[in-house]
Amino acid sequence: MKVIIDLIEDIRESINNDKCFTLGVMGLRENEDGEFMPSWQSDISGYRLDDRSKKMFLFLGKEDTLSIGTLIDSLNALSNEAMMYELCVSYIKDDQREDASLMGFGESLQDKKYLLFIAD
């Protein structure tokens, strides 16, 4: 389980808060050898904090891709309690809403994209 403060720290360490980067998700599927391989990739277009469940939901979308600059500005204004909210990627799979917990983070320097990894 990854929380908001984990994301903030990794963005700072990995890409030095580069505001030119956009935010994306990569689904990883486990093969027969137990290795995780990329199966799909999509952009994040928005997010919502849910104080009741103590989660931050990130939503897939093709409209406007969320930039690291916009995200970091919003996250840095959160309370210490909210920094511990779990990160989830929310998307539709087989006509059902899926809220997937993050497995990890990464970046594509060439594409200027910061990636969140989830199990597919």
C-alpha positions as CSV (number, residue, x, y, z in Angstrom):
1,M,0.0,0.0,0.0
2,K,1.3,3.4,-1.0
3,V,0.2,6.7,0.6
4,I,0.3,10.3,-0.5
5,I,3.5,11.1,1.3
6,D,5.2,8.2,-0.5
7,L,4.2,9.7,-3.8
8,I,5.4,13.2,-2.9
9,E,8.8,11.9,-1.7
10,D,9.3,9.7,-4.8
11,I,8.4,12.5,-7.2
12,R,10.9,14.7,-5.4
13,E,13.7,12.1,-5.5
14,S,13.0,10.7,-9.0
15,I,12.2,13.7,-11.1
16,N,13.0,16.6,-8.8
17,N,9.4,17.9,-8.9
18,D,9.8,18.6,-12.6
19,K,6.5,20.4,-13.4
20,C,6.8,19.4,-17.1
21,F,6.1,15.8,-16.4
22,T,2.6,14.4,-16.7
23,L,1.0,11.6,-14.6
24,G,0.2,8.2,-16.0
25,V,-0.7,4.6,-14.9
26,M,0.7,1.4,-16.2
27,G,-1.1,-1.9,-15.6
28,L,1.2,-4.8,-14.9
29,R,0.3,-8.4,-15.5
30,E,2.1,-11.3,-13.8
31,N,3.4,-14.0,-16.3
32,E,3.9,-17.7,-15.6
33,D,7.5,-17.0,-14.3
34,G,6.1,-14.6,-11.7
35,E,7.5,-11.6,-13.4
36,F,5.3,-8.5,-13.9
37,M,5.1,-7.2,-17.5
38,P,3.4,-4.1,-18.8
39,S,-0.1,-4.7,-20.2
40,W,-1.5,-1.2,-20.7
41,Q,-0.9,2.4,-20.0
42,S,-3.2,5.4,-19.6
43,D,-3.1,9.0,-18.4
44,I,-4.4,10.4,-15.1
45,S,-6.9,13.2,-15.7
46,G,-8.1,13.9,-12.2
47,Y,-8.2,12.9,-8.5
48,R,-10.4,13.1,-5.5
49,L,-9.7,12.9,-1.8
50,D,-12.2,10.8,0.2
51,D,-12.0,11.7,3.9
52,R,-14.4,9.0,4.9
53,S,-12.4,6.1,3.4
54,K,-9.1,7.9,3.9
55,K,-8.1,7.4,0.2
56,M,-7.0,9.5,-2.7
57,F,-8.6,8.2,-5.9
58,L,-6.8,8.9,-9.2
59,F,-8.9,8.7,-12.4
60,L,-8.0,7.6,-15.9
61,G,-8.9,9.9,-18.7
62,K,-7.9,11.1,-22.2
63,E,-9.1,14.7,-21.8
64,D,-6.6,16.7,-19.8
65,T,-3.6,14.9,-18.4
66,L,-2.7,15.9,-14.9
67,S,0.7,17.5,-14.6
68,I,3.1,16.9,-11.8
69,G,3.1,20.7,-11.1
70,T,-0.6,20.8,-10.6
71,L,-0.6,17.7,-8.5
72,I,2.3,18.7,-6.2
73,D,0.9,22.1,-5.6
74,S,-2.4,20.5,-4.4
75,L,-0.7,17.8,-2.3
76,N,1.6,20.1,-0.5
77,A,-1.4,22.0,0.9
78,L,-2.8,18.9,2.6
79,S,-2.9,18.2,6.3
80,N,-0.5,15.8,7.9
81,E,-3.4,13.4,8.4
82,A,-4.4,13.5,4.7
83,M,-0.7,12.8,3.7
84,M,-1.3,9.2,5.0
85,Y,-4.3,8.5,2.8
86,E,-4.0,5.4,0.6
87,L,-3.5,6.0,-3.1
88,C,-5.9,4.2,-5.5
89,V,-6.3,4.2,-9.2
90,S,-10.0,4.1,-10.1
91,Y,-11.1,2.8,-13.5
92,I,-13.7,0.7,-15.3
93,K,-12.9,-2.9,-16.1
94,D,-15.5,-5.3,-17.4
95,D,-18.3,-2.7,-16.7
96,Q,-17.3,-2.6,-13.0
97,R,-15.4,0.1,-11.1
98,E,-12.0,-1.0,-9.9
99,D,-10.1,0.8,-7.2
100,A,-6.5,-0.6,-7.5
101,S,-3.9,0.0,-4.9
102,L,-0.5,1.1,-6.2
103,M,2.4,-1.3,-6.4
104,G,5.1,1.3,-7.1
105,F,6.3,4.3,-9.0
106,G,8.5,4.9,-12.0
107,E,9.3,7.5,-14.6
108,S,9.9,7.7,-18.3
109,L,12.4,10.5,-18.8
110,Q,12.1,10.3,-22.6
111,D,8.3,10.8,-22.5
112,K,8.4,13.2,-19.5
113,K,5.9,10.9,-17.8
114,Y,5.7,9.9,-14.1
115,L,4.1,6.5,-13.8
116,L,2.1,4.7,-11.1
117,F,2.1,0.9,-11.3
118,I,-0.9,-1.3,-10.5
119,A,-1.6,-5.0,-10.9
120,D,-3.9,-5.8,-13.8
